[in-house]
Amino acid sequence: MALTLGTTPLNKIYLGSTAINKAYLGATVVFSGGSFDPTSLFAASQQGLLYEAFDISTLFQLSDGTTAVTVATDPIGYAGDKSGNSNHAIQATAAARLIYQTGPARMALDKVDDRLPVTVPGGGFTGTMVLGTDQGTASYGVTIPAGAYDIGGRSGLYFPGTALVGQLIRDGALSDGEAAATEAYFVVNGATASYGAVTSFASFWRNWSELTSFPLINTAAGTNFIYAWRGCTSLTSFPLINTAAGTNFIYAWRDCTSLTSFPLLDTSAGTSFNATWQDCNSLTSFPLLDTSAGTNFAYAWRGCTSLTSFPLIDTSSGANFAYAWQNCNSLTSFPLLDTSAGTSFASTWLSCNSLTSFPLIDTSAGTSFAYAWRGCNSLTSFPLLDTSAGTNFNATWLSCNSLTSFPLLDTSAGTNFIYAWRGCTSLTSFPLIDTSSGTSFRAAWQDCNSLTSFPANAFDDISGGDFTGAFTSTALTETSIDNVLVSLVASGIAAGTRVFDQSGGSAPSAGTGQPAIDTLRSRGWTVTVTGGY
Amino acid sequence: MRLTIACPEAMRDDANNLAMVLGFGPDDAATYVALNWQDASGNVYACASLPVSDAFTTTAQATLQRPAWDTDNVISMAAANRAQAALVFSLTPVTALPDKLTACVGDDALATLAAMGLTHVVDV
């Protein structure tokens, strides 16, 4: 039955400004999406495709287009293209076929292996995709190269819903009105209009590299955005969707390598930002998001190589900052973030090689600083951070080769100093830090080839004797190497690993250094020094 | 009923031969392809999920016959028989093992895989 005004059939009716998809007279549908026919979008011979789960005449069980789909649970080996382009979708492997379901009619995916491959013709499609699913309907900008394309998500794994109701892709962008009409058409025929009821968007658009624009969909109920847009490598911008309820943003936009900016989303409820923007390497700026509830920032901005600055976001709840800004190699400065709850700073600023200064952040709860500033080779000085809880200083300042001085940090809890200052080639002296908990100093000052001055008593209270390569390729004066050897004697270490290596610089003195070596060797040390004594 | 099957990496060729015997044609050789799933020990699996008839489990465990379509001996019956020998059917999810072709019944394929101890391979 058509709804008419006089003798004129109505294509659209509105309640206020809202388009009405269906109107009833009692139980009878008197208006159903107007007379919009999506095949009209291909009337000028545009390339593309149109699949409709609700037109059962287009569905077949076998990939050769035989054995009609007739009842729910029939497999779909062939979905006929209604665009007129004969871009039929075919699945020849039985186990990978989508399943026809009814109420509403839809093609259900198991999200394990189900997909309907279609061969996109030469030239590909650059235009609009309208996708109607059981969980929401939306229109996207797309660029799809010629060749195989999976209807049903990448490799059958990732799809924004669990069933396909309708899908239209046209080479040549649809107008807003055309896209809206197509969405309404799919909705009238069984697709869910809005994503507003979805709580988990986990992996919905993951690896959908064909998306060039993303619509402003309703994500207000979403709490879980894990992997939602990971690998959407063609998105250059992202809309201001509602993520106010989101708690889990793990990997959400990781590898969105074409995003140049990011909107000021509401992330105030977010607790986990693990790798959220990792390798978004075209982002040149980052907004002042509310990350006050975030506890896990591991890998969050790793590899954001185009960021030249970073905002003063609230990271006061953050405990894990491991790898958070690794390879952000365009950052020239870093804000005074609240990192007071941070325990892991492993590799946090590794290879941030444009940082020329570093702020006096609160690292008092930090236990692991392994590789934290490794390769920050533009730092000329280092602040007097609170590292009193730090146990792991493995390679912490390795290759910070512009540091000309080093502060008297509290390293009293540090056990592992392996490679800690290796390659700090501009250091000429070193402070009397607390090494009393240290067990391994392997290669700790190796290749510090300007290091001439080293204090006395530096190792008097150490807990282990692994100094393998510790002072090779240094420039220690006679006094300094004597200081080191005498201090090792004072430590009394006579068990466990007992190795000491020095090369470069001066040989130990006959009066002080050499007797110290004799004592160490009598305690089982293997000692190698400049001059060969 | 829906059957969800976990095929360990080393068994893919054998399992695809079995899929051809139990399926419809040579295209079923692509049943187990992508190693998208892993167990807690890091063993990787190619998984498939599909609705089957109640008789399927009986057919799958009976003596295998070369299908009529396979006039060119595409199928290695030896491989198919090896896969069949490794087949474990269960009406409830059981843990997938790297030396078994584990097939479990369950309406929700993803939930079944989770109950089999499998998760998406984490690509870092």
Interface residues (C-beta under 8 A of the other chain):
Chain A: L62 S63 T73 P75 A92 T93 A94 A95 A96 R97 I99 D110 K111 V112 D113 D114 S155 L157 S203
Chain B: R2 T4 I5 A19 G23 F24 G25 D27 D28 A30 T31 A34 N36 C47 A48 S49 L50 P51 A109 L110 L113 H120
